[in-house]
């Protein structure tokens, strides 16, 4: 039985629930892309599905709007897949278990994917309706936004005629986003060698952290489990001979990691003393931002040899010295994070340790500076850095008819002015602005709280208001 069938607007929530039944994590988008193609084909709408699974659906203007300039509706179909520690769901093959709690929608034990499933659902509801006035529409639904905007980067935008774009990929109602940071994924690789060591094996865990979005929530002072793990390992090594077997933590480069683990060999009493000290230190340091943080150690049975002394020293140095978090604040826009990076994924193989960063900046030269810092440090340690998914910043446009129209509509419907801002999180508007000269674009959306975590919620009343707002903006695009 559908969970959301009694919610209004019914069409929006019905499409959203259908999307949630289809696994659609980043890199696993073929099924949902095919669903969108079937939707368009069933309604006789011209559509394009490219080799990357991006989908573009074209819809003529309604009566009276046939000659209007096309408007692009844009969002992404992929979601961040995170599960709670006690959740056994396989998000690569299973749909979500939705629930309604008061005015919010969530998914049991997993992320919800309101970012950016709500954009897809709204676009499909508009395309499916025969009573919504709108200009010709070009609905652009991309893949792998959450892993470096790879779909938008690969998209052939030459088929698009529109130069006005509504990007429905913001998570705070009442905010019109008109500029964003550029970014990339930088992966640091450290080769290691291994040798036997006569110590006691322990699994060290740093956990209990809130995590969150590495752009929107990088300024909240939350702990990064991968970075904190480096501090713990340094503390253990300062007390006793230490060898690291492996370090692993985080699932997404753009999500602040909630938990990280290391398998080590060391004197157990000395290691436990150091770990207890770091547990107390972290609880004190993060009492406000991450009150449930913990560090603990348990017996382990490693399957591979530990790293030798030199490799252990380099790995601990890497984790302690790699930059992380806010690096610069904007001097032009009060309160805006200008430059940051997030050590989102830490993995170990028999041959190397890899640390994957999401690098962001609204100033291109500072983004380049952070990559240079990573390269300099890794070169000293005998490692390397590979950069992928680089995308440009979306610069503020002083003359924006769309922005002014959206401010007017907002003022009429809400009774006050919206907040117009730049953000530190990346959105696909920057890539589209680079591909479509003269593009006038605004990003907006309903309230989505704690995105990229298992506590993600979509607020129903907010969706209803943003739906009405979107329809009125489209009605005035004539």
C-alpha positions as CSV (number, residue, x, y, z in Angstrom):
1,X,0.0,0.0,0.0
2,X,1.4,3.4,-0.9
3,X,2.6,5.4,2.1
4,X,2.3,8.9,0.6
5,X,-1.0,8.5,-1.3
6,X,-3.0,10.9,1.0
7,X,-0.5,13.7,0.8
8,X,-1.0,16.8,-1.3
9,X,0.1,17.6,-4.0
10,X,-0.8,14.1,-4.7
11,X,1.0,13.9,-8.1
12,X,4.3,15.1,-6.6
13,X,4.3,12.6,-3.7
14,X,3.1,9.8,-5.9
15,X,6.0,10.3,-8.3
16,X,8.4,10.7,-5.4
17,X,7.2,7.4,-3.9
18,X,7.7,5.6,-7.2
19,X,11.2,7.0,-7.4
20,X,12.0,5.8,-3.9
21,X,11.1,2.2,-4.9
22,X,13.9,2.2,-7.4
23,X,17.5,2.0,-6.2
24,X,19.3,5.1,-7.4
25,X,22.5,5.8,-5.6
26,X,25.2,7.6,-7.4
27,X,26.8,5.2,-10.0
28,X,23.6,3.0,-9.9
29,X,21.2,5.1,-12.0
30,X,20.4,2.9,-15.0
31,X,17.1,1.7,-13.6
32,X,15.8,5.1,-12.6
33,X,17.0,6.6,-15.9
34,X,15.1,4.0,-17.8
35,X,12.0,4.7,-15.6
36,X,12.2,8.4,-16.7
37,X,12.5,7.3,-20.4
38,X,9.4,5.1,-20.0
39,X,7.5,8.0,-18.4
40,X,8.3,10.3,-21.4
41,X,7.6,7.6,-24.0
42,X,4.2,6.8,-22.5
43,X,3.2,10.4,-22.8
44,X,4.6,11.0,-26.3
45,X,7.2,13.5,-25.1
46,X,10.4,13.8,-27.0
47,X,13.3,12.7,-24.9
48,X,17.0,12.0,-25.0
49,X,18.9,9.4,-22.8
50,X,22.6,9.7,-23.2
51,X,25.3,7.1,-22.6
52,X,25.8,8.3,-19.1
53,X,22.1,7.9,-18.2
54,X,21.3,11.6,-18.2
55,X,17.7,12.2,-19.4
56,X,16.3,15.3,-21.1
57,X,12.5,15.5,-21.7
58,X,11.0,18.2,-23.9
59,X,7.5,19.4,-23.5
60,X,5.6,22.0,-25.6
61,X,4.2,25.1,-24.1
62,X,0.6,25.1,-23.0
63,X,-2.0,27.1,-24.9
64,X,-1.0,30.8,-24.9
65,X,2.6,29.9,-24.2
66,X,3.6,28.3,-27.5
67,X,5.8,31.2,-28.5
68,X,7.4,31.8,-25.1
69,X,11.1,31.2,-24.6
70,X,11.9,27.7,-23.3
71,X,12.5,27.2,-19.6
72,X,14.9,24.6,-18.3
73,X,13.7,22.6,-15.2
74,X,16.8,20.9,-13.7
75,X,17.7,18.4,-10.9
76,X,19.6,15.2,-10.4
77,X,18.3,11.7,-10.1
78,X,21.0,10.1,-8.0
79,X,21.1,10.2,-4.2
80,X,23.6,9.6,-1.4
81,X,23.2,6.1,0.0
82,X,23.9,5.9,3.7
83,X,22.6,3.2,6.1
84,X,22.4,3.2,9.9
85,X,24.7,0.8,11.7
86,X,21.8,-1.6,12.4
87,X,20.2,-1.4,9.0
88,X,20.7,-4.5,6.7
89,X,19.2,-2.9,3.6
90,X,21.1,-3.3,0.4
91,X,20.6,0.1,-1.2
92,X,22.0,-1.1,-4.5
93,X,19.1,-3.5,-5.1
94,X,16.3,-2.5,-2.6
95,X,14.0,0.4,-2.5
96,X,13.5,2.7,0.5
97,X,11.1,2.1,3.4
98,X,9.3,5.4,3.7
99,X,7.4,6.7,6.7
100,X,5.4,9.8,7.6
101,X,6.1,11.4,10.9
102,X,3.9,14.4,11.5
103,X,4.9,17.0,8.9
104,X,8.0,15.1,7.7
105,X,8.8,12.1,5.5
106,X,11.8,9.9,6.2
107,X,13.2,6.4,5.3
108,X,13.8,3.8,7.9
109,X,17.5,3.2,8.5
110,X,18.6,5.0,5.4
111,X,18.9,8.3,3.7
112,X,15.8,9.5,2.0
113,X,17.1,11.0,-1.3
114,X,14.9,14.1,-1.1
115,X,18.1,15.6,-2.4
116,X,17.2,15.5,-5.2
117,X,14.3,13.2,-5.7
118,X,11.9,16.0,-5.0
119,X,13.1,17.9,-8.1
120,X,12.5,14.9,-10.3
121,X,9.1,14.3,-8.7
122,X,8.0,17.9,-9.2
123,X,9.2,17.9,-12.8
124,X,7.3,14.7,-13.6
125,X,4.2,16.0,-12.0
126,X,4.3,19.2,-14.1
127,X,4.9,17.1,-17.3
128,X,2.0,14.8,-16.3
129,X,-0.5,17.6,-15.8
130,X,-2.9,19.1,-18.4
131,X,-4.0,22.0,-16.2
132,X,-0.7,23.7,-15.4
133,X,0.2,26.7,-17.6
134,X,3.8,26.8,-18.6
135,X,6.2,27.8,-21.4
136,X,8.0,25.1,-23.5
137,X,10.0,23.0,-21.0
138,X,13.3,21.3,-21.2
139,X,13.5,19.0,-18.2
140,X,17.2,18.0,-17.6
141,X,17.7,15.2,-15.1
142,X,21.3,14.3,-14.5
143,X,23.2,11.5,-12.8
144,X,26.1,11.3,-10.3
145,X,25.7,14.9,-9.0
146,X,26.7,13.6,-5.6
147,X,30.0,12.2,-6.8
148,X,31.4,15.3,-8.5
149,X,28.5,16.3,-10.9
150,X,29.8,13.8,-13.4
151,X,26.5,13.6,-15.3
152,X,26.2,17.4,-15.8
153,X,29.8,17.6,-16.8
154,X,29.3,14.9,-19.5
155,X,26.0,16.2,-20.7
156,X,25.8,17.5,-24.3
157,X,23.9,20.8,-23.7
158,X,23.9,21.8,-27.3
159,X,20.4,20.4,-27.7
160,X,19.0,22.9,-25.1
161,X,17.5,26.2,-26.4
162,X,16.5,27.6,-23.0
163,X,18.6,30.2,-21.3
164,X,16.4,30.5,-18.2
165,X,16.8,27.6,-15.7
166,X,15.1,26.6,-12.5
167,X,17.4,24.4,-10.5
168,X,15.4,22.6,-7.8
169,X,18.3,21.4,-5.7
170,X,18.4,23.6,-2.6
171,X,17.4,22.4,0.8
172,X,16.1,25.5,2.6
173,X,12.8,27.1,1.7
174,X,12.9,30.8,1.4
175,X,16.4,30.9,0.1
176,X,17.1,31.7,-3.5
177,X,20.7,30.5,-4.4
178,X,22.4,32.6,-7.1
179,X,26.0,31.5,-6.8
180,X,28.0,28.6,-5.6
181,X,31.5,27.2,-5.1
182,X,33.5,25.2,-7.6
183,X,35.1,21.9,-6.6
184,X,36.7,18.6,-7.4
185,X,37.5,15.2,-5.9
186,X,41.2,14.8,-5.0
187,X,42.4,11.4,-4.1
188,X,45.7,11.0,-2.1
189,X,47.5,7.7,-2.5
190,X,50.3,6.5,-0.2
191,X,52.1,3.3,-1.1
192,X,53.0,1.1,1.9
193,X,55.1,-1.9,2.6
194,X,54.4,-4.6,5.2
195,X,56.3,-6.6,7.7
196,X,55.6,-8.9,10.8
197,X,55.5,-7.2,14.2
198,X,55.0,-8.9,17.6
199,X,52.3,-6.7,19.1
200,X,48.7,-7.2,20.2
201,X,46.1,-6.5,17.4
202,X,43.3,-4.0,18.2
203,X,40.5,-2.4,16.3
204,X,40.3,1.3,17.1
205,X,37.0,3.0,16.4
206,X,36.2,6.7,16.3
207,X,32.4,7.0,16.1
208,X,29.2,8.6,17.4
209,X,29.6,11.7,15.2
210,X,26.8,13.4,13.4
211,X,28.4,13.8,10.0
212,X,26.5,15.8,7.4
213,X,27.0,17.5,4.1
214,X,30.6,18.7,3.6
215,X,29.5,21.9,2.0
216,X,26.3,23.0,3.7
217,X,27.4,21.8,7.1
218,X,31.1,22.3,7.1
219,X,30.7,25.4,9.2
220,X,29.0,23.6,12.1
221,X,32.2,22.4,13.8
222,X,31.3,18.7,13.6
223,X,34.1,16.2,13.9
224,X,35.6,14.4,10.9
225,X,36.1,10.8,12.0
226,X,38.9,10.2,9.6
227,X,40.9,13.2,10.8
228,X,40.2,12.3,14.4
229,X,41.5,8.8,13.8
230,X,44.8,10.3,12.7
231,X,45.1,12.1,16.1
232,X,44.3,8.9,18.0
233,X,47.0,7.0,16.1
234,X,49.6,9.7,16.7
235,X,48.7,9.6,20.4
236,X,49.2,5.8,20.5
237,X,52.5,6.0,18.6
238,X,53.7,8.7,21.1
239,X,53.3,6.2,24.0
240,X,54.5,2.9,22.5
241,X,55.8,1.2,19.3
242,X,52.9,1.2,16.8
243,X,52.2,-0.5,13.5
244,X,49.1,0.2,11.5
245,X,47.4,-2.6,9.6
246,X,44.7,-0.6,7.9
247,X,42.6,2.6,8.2
248,X,39.1,2.8,6.8
249,X,36.3,5.4,7.2
250,X,33.6,7.3,5.5
251,X,31.4,6.4,2.5
252,X,31.2,9.6,0.4
253,X,33.8,12.3,-0.3
254,X,31.1,15.0,0.1
255,X,29.8,13.6,3.4
256,X,31.5,14.4,6.7
257,X,32.4,10.8,8.0
258,X,30.6,9.7,11.1
259,X,32.8,6.7,11.9
260,X,36.4,5.5,11.1
261,X,38.4,2.5,12.1
262,X,42.0,1.4,12.3
263,X,43.5,-2.0,13.0
264,X,46.8,-1.6,14.8
265,X,49.4,-3.8,16.6
266,X,50.9,-2.3,19.7
267,X,51.3,-2.8,23.5
268,X,47.7,-3.1,24.6
269,X,48.0,-1.3,27.9
270,X,49.8,1.7,26.5
271,X,47.4,1.8,23.5
272,X,44.3,1.7,25.8
273,X,45.7,4.5,27.9
274,X,46.3,6.7,24.9
275,X,42.9,5.9,23.5
276,X,41.2,6.7,26.8
277,X,42.9,10.0,26.8
278,X,41.8,10.8,23.3
279,X,38.2,9.7,24.1
280,X,38.2,12.2,27.0
281,X,39.8,14.9,24.8
282,X,37.2,14.5,22.0
283,X,34.3,14.5,24.4
284,X,35.5,17.8,25.8
285,X,36.4,19.4,22.4
286,X,33.1,18.4,20.7
287,X,30.7,18.6,23.7
288,X,28.5,21.0,21.8
289,X,28.9,20.0,18.1
290,X,29.2,16.2,18.5
291,X,28.3,15.2,22.1
292,X,28.1,11.5,21.4
293,X,31.7,11.1,20.0
294,X,33.7,8.1,21.3
295,X,37.0,6.3,20.8
296,X,37.3,2.7,21.8
297,X,39.5,-0.3,21.1
298,X,38.6,-4.0,20.9
299,X,40.6,-7.1,20.1
300,X,41.2,-7.8,16.4
301,X,42.4,-10.6,14.2
302,X,44.0,-9.0,11.1
303,X,44.1,-10.9,7.9
304,X,47.2,-9.2,6.6
305,X,50.6,-8.1,8.0
306,X,50.9,-4.7,9.5
307,X,52.7,-1.9,7.7
308,X,56.4,-1.6,8.6
309,X,57.7,1.2,10.8
310,X,58.4,3.6,8.0
311,X,55.0,3.1,6.3
312,X,53.2,3.4,9.6
313,X,55.0,6.7,10.3
314,X,54.1,8.1,6.9
315,X,50.5,6.9,7.2
316,X,50.0,8.6,10.6
317,X,51.8,11.7,9.3
318,X,49.4,11.8,6.3
319,X,46.3,11.6,8.5
320,X,47.6,14.2,11.0
321,X,48.9,16.7,8.5
322,X,46.5,16.6,5.5
323,X,44.4,19.8,5.7
324,X,40.7,19.4,6.4
325,X,37.7,21.7,7.0
326,X,37.3,25.4,6.5
327,X,40.4,27.1,5.0
328,X,39.1,30.6,4.2
329,X,35.9,32.6,4.8
330,X,34.6,35.1,2.1
331,X,35.6,38.7,2.6
332,X,32.8,39.8,0.4
333,X,29.8,37.9,1.7
334,X,29.5,37.7,5.5
335,X,29.3,34.2,6.9
336,X,30.0,32.4,3.6
337,X,32.6,29.7,3.6
338,X,34.9,30.5,0.7
339,X,37.3,27.5,0.7
340,X,37.2,24.1,2.4
341,X,38.0,20.5,1.9
342,X,36.6,17.3,3.5
343,X,38.5,14.0,4.0
344,X,35.4,12.0,3.2
345,X,36.7,8.5,2.4
346,X,39.7,6.6,3.8
347,X,40.5,3.1,2.5
348,X,43.4,0.7,2.7
349,X,44.6,-2.1,0.4
350,X,47.5,-4.4,0.8
351,X,49.6,-1.9,-1.2
352,X,48.4,1.6,-0.3
353,X,46.3,3.9,1.8
354,X,43.9,6.3,-0.1
355,X,42.3,9.5,1.3
356,X,39.6,11.0,-0.9
357,X,38.8,14.7,-0.5
358,X,35.9,16.9,-1.7
359,X,37.6,20.2,-2.4
360,X,35.5,23.4,-2.7
361,X,36.1,27.1,-3.3
362,X,34.3,30.0,-4.8
363,X,37.7,31.3,-5.8
364,X,39.4,29.2,-8.5
365,X,42.9,30.1,-7.4
366,X,42.2,28.9,-3.8
367,X,40.9,25.6,-5.1
368,X,44.1,25.2,-7.0
369,X,46.1,26.2,-3.9
370,X,44.5,23.3,-1.9
371,X,45.3,20.8,-4.6
372,X,48.9,22.1,-4.6
373,X,49.1,21.7,-0.8
374,X,47.9,18.1,-1.1
375,X,50.4,17.4,-3.8
376,X,53.3,18.9,-1.8
377,X,52.6,16.9,1.3
378,X,52.0,13.7,-0.6
379,X,55.2,14.1,-2.6
380,X,57.2,14.4,0.7
381,X,55.6,11.2,1.9
382,X,56.3,9.4,-1.4
383,X,52.7,9.4,-2.5
384,X,50.6,11.1,-5.2
385,X,47.3,13.0,-5.8
386,X,44.8,12.4,-8.6
387,X,42.1,15.0,-9.3
388,X,38.8,14.3,-11.0
389,X,35.3,15.7,-11.4
390,X,36.5,19.3,-11.4
391,X,33.7,21.8,-11.9
392,X,33.7,25.6,-12.0
393,X,32.2,28.1,-9.6
394,X,28.8,29.6,-10.5
395,X,29.4,33.4,-10.4
396,X,26.8,35.9,-9.2
397,X,24.9,37.6,-12.1
398,X,24.1,41.2,-11.3
399,X,21.4,41.5,-14.0
400,X,19.0,38.6,-13.6
401,X,15.4,38.9,-14.8
402,X,14.6,35.5,-13.4
403,X,15.9,36.4,-9.9
404,X,13.8,39.5,-9.9
405,X,10.7,37.6,-11.0
406,X,11.2,35.0,-8.4
407,X,11.6,37.6,-5.7
408,X,8.4,39.3,-6.7
409,X,6.4,36.0,-6.7
410,X,7.9,35.0,-3.3
411,X,7.0,38.4,-1.8
412,X,3.4,38.0,-3.0
413,X,3.0,34.5,-1.7
414,X,4.9,34.6,1.5
415,X,4.4,38.2,2.6
416,X,8.2,38.9,2.9
417,X,11.3,38.9,0.8
418,X,13.3,35.7,0.3
419,X,16.9,35.4,1.3
420,X,19.1,35.7,-1.8
421,X,22.5,34.1,-1.2
422,X,25.6,32.4,-2.4
423,X,26.5,28.9,-1.0
424,X,29.5,26.9,-0.3
425,X,27.9,23.6,-1.5
426,X,28.3,22.8,-5.1
427,X,25.3,22.8,-7.5
428,X,25.1,22.0,-11.1
429,X,24.3,25.5,-12.1
430,X,28.0,26.3,-12.5
431,X,28.5,23.6,-15.1
432,X,25.3,24.7,-17.0
433,X,26.4,28.3,-16.9
434,X,29.6,27.3,-18.6
435,X,27.9,25.3,-21.3
436,X,25.0,27.8,-22.0
437,X,26.3,31.3,-22.4
438,X,23.9,33.9,-21.0
439,X,22.2,31.4,-18.7
440,X,19.9,33.1,-16.1
441,X,19.5,30.6,-13.3
442,X,18.3,30.4,-9.7
443,X,18.4,27.4,-7.4
444,X,15.7,26.8,-4.7
445,X,13.7,24.0,-3.1
446,X,11.7,22.9,0.0
447,X,13.1,22.2,3.4
448,X,15.2,19.1,3.6
449,X,16.9,18.5,6.9
450,X,20.1,16.5,7.7
451,X,20.6,15.5,4.1
452,X,23.2,12.7,3.4
453,X,22.5,11.2,6.8
454,X,20.0,8.5,8.0
455,X,18.2,11.3,9.8
456,X,17.2,13.0,6.6
457,X,13.7,14.4,6.5
458,X,11.6,16.1,3.9
459,X,9.0,18.6,5.2
460,X,5.6,18.1,3.7
461,X,4.1,21.6,4.2
462,X,7.3,23.1,2.7
463,X,7.0,20.9,-0.4
464,X,3.4,22.2,-0.8
465,X,4.4,25.8,-0.6
466,X,7.3,25.4,-3.0
467,X,5.1,23.5,-5.4
468,X,2.7,26.5,-5.5
469,X,5.6,28.9,-5.8
470,X,7.2,26.9,-8.7
471,X,3.9,26.8,-10.6
472,X,3.4,30.6,-10.3
473,X,7.0,31.3,-11.5
474,X,6.3,29.1,-14.5
475,X,3.0,30.8,-15.2
476,X,4.8,34.2,-15.4
477,X,7.5,32.9,-17.8
478,X,5.5,34.1,-20.8
